[in-house]
Amino acid sequence: MGAEGMTDLAARIIFALVPMLLSLTVHEFAHAWAAKLLGDDTAEKMGRMTLNPVAHIDPIGTLLLPIVLIVWAGGIMFGWAKPVPVNPTRFTRKINMRTGMLITAAAGPASNIVLATLCTAILALTFHAGWLTEAGPLKQLLGSMVVINVALAVFNLIPVGPLDGQKVLSGMLSYEAAARFERFNYQYGAWLMMGVIVFAGRLIAVPFALVLGGILGLFELPSWVIF
């Protein structure tokens, strides 16, 4: 690979890995912050209620795997951070533990939607002012932030453990239905998760397009602003 190719590869890694790292950091911080608001300071005491990415990095899921995918899979992104510890027994007695886990779990994907919306708002400001260029670094960085955050939010809401969607759905079900759902996940969750990883692109394609389209429509932006 020549110098130009190396430069292009380095740029692709930076414009994909940096947004991924920031997005995962916000996601895990949101879990810790929500738990703290509900009375559980476990994550805070372990130094996880922070926006410092170093506290949330998983060497394989946050760094190695995304880089490998960028280099050998044409820019396909997938990764994870260290899960934030949550102790539902420490939640305030004003809510039950299942509801507390629902709120804490939903905080992660919700934070990614908020971050995607904020990045789109900045893009909209520059686009409607006539400052945005198709090949500019601002478009590349913020566009990646939007895409990665929407993808993370949608992916994490798939109701299969250990994804956030499992706890969200469990908290919405009746006690009996939640118990059956938890037993099902305990028995088949590992296999289901393998299937989710293999078919992730297909599973999230429709909801991803709907959410992203809704955010772009909110600011009256064409898709090239993101892609």
Secondary structure, DSSP 8 states (H G I E B T S, - for coil): --HHHHHHHHHHHHHHHHHHHHHHHHHHHHHHHHHHHTT--HHHHTT-SSS-GGGG--IIIIIIHHHHHHHHSTT------------GGGS-TTS-HHHHHHHHHHHHHHHHHHHHHHHHHHHHHHHHTT---TT-HHHHHHHHHHHHHHHHHHHHTSSSTTSHHHHHHHHHS-HHHHHHHHHHHHHHHHHHHHHHHHTHHHHHHHHHHHHHHHHHHHTT--GGGT-
